[in-house]
Amino acid sequence: MKDNSKNIAITFNGEIYNYQELKKDLEKSGHRFSTKSDTEVILKSYLRYGTDCPKYLDGMFAFALWDEDKKTLFAARDRFGEKPFFYAIDASGNFIFASEIKAILASGKIKGEVDPAALDAFLTLMYIPPNRTVYKNIHVLPPASSLTFKNGKLEIKKYWVLEKKPIDISYGDAKKEVKRLLKNSVENIMVADVEIGSMLSGGVDSTLVTHLAQQYSSFPIKTFSVGYEDHINELPFALEASQKIGTDHHTMQATGNMLENLMEVSRYFDEPHADSSNFPQYLVSKLASSKVKVALTGDGADELFMGYGWYFRQWNLSWKKNPLQKLWPHPFLDYLKMAQVFTPEEKKKLWKKQSDESNYLPEEILKADSSPFQKMNDYDLFFCLPGQMLSKVDRTGMMNSLETRCPFLDRQLAEFVYNLPIEYKRDKKGGKLILKDILSEIMPKEFVYRKKQGFGGPVKQWLKDEAFKKEITELFLEKEACIYSFFNANYIRKMMRDFYKGNDSNFYKIWTLLCLELWLKTRNEDTIIV
């Protein structure tokens, strides 16, 4: 869109939730609008606030704006990294940017050079860190950041930081404020030109979001769930939540040709990503897109409200199994070790050539003068959330033309919850204390306080499926797999044989290597493997 008064133009991906409020303020200051869109509000915000304009935008967004008079490109990405922004500079100094890496490669001006350091990080994390891409010569704009490109010079800066400013407040008042802020977030997000549905897993987060969303709809909203048949099946809980809330519920089972679907997901993602929930997330997104164009999710709640098991794991360790961790607890370091797929020692055996271990962990978290639990929380919020969770939700949604929105990532809600006392979020038995208290007002306690199952797939059972076994045997044992360009074939083949002889301990390592192999097989002449 080109501005109706000044020589500036924008390309924009996402949604600005407070655009109507911003528009009123901008009109009062003299700006005249030609459309009713949030896109034009960004243009006018730039004219009023300059490069500070992202500070005034609430929503999920990635945009680039060309200022013809200043001969300057200005771009920004939303606070948590819901929407992606990739860029590269070619041999002639041209600045190339897009929401997807595949678009940059399609320009014909860049060939992606696979970065061994990024692959090394992938082996540990099962995803590419959010501060880099899988390619040496293609980069990512970090969340809550903006960039300017002028006369061949690139400058990147943070426009927002989730600051630690502890709040002195009672638990009861904190609960009331969380409820108010979450309601406001859902209400703002429910404004759209099209019907909005909700992903309903039956867990605390999605159930609460769906309940609030239904309050702002004059008809039953459409909700969507996926199950794993006999392996992990939360469909009964999703159905119970739907019936209580009064939604128009739609379900499906994760069946069919999983390998074919996994290959399709790998091809679309642009980068290797081995989260086992990619496949079911793709399926539920496909189901939702057949009924609606926008769907709400509960993403971000576990990170903000400390819902994961590692936040209270330390108190529940066995003296018999974990004596050292009980005597000398290092919760954050233990968490990092627990989360790794391949250990540093295993990676040394895996690589053909000695590779320096990638320094992917953010220094500002590692060296922060904060408690181990706060470091865990920061790592989840600023590293795992954009790198693993939000990239998965955005890519699987977009590949099905489905826009996903995350009410828990509202700026005001995040700033408030981040600064609440930790004991308001988790205790020795569990996390998300405030959210569970709120949900208990509408759902039975046995529903709210049941054991968390998560959305991950039954990887071990999948790998033992005959179709998977046949494909893995062909890929890794009978042929020269693509990953053998980097890794020790004998080491991998032994791991595969041992697994199918009954040694189950390496099943997630095998899954990670399979996802990497499927991704490499989807690359073409646009990618250079050194």
Summary of the structure (lengths in Angstrom):
residues: 530
radius of gyration: 23.5
end to end distance: 40.3
largest distance: 73.8
contacts: 1706
relative contact order: 0.13
helix: 48%
strand: 15%
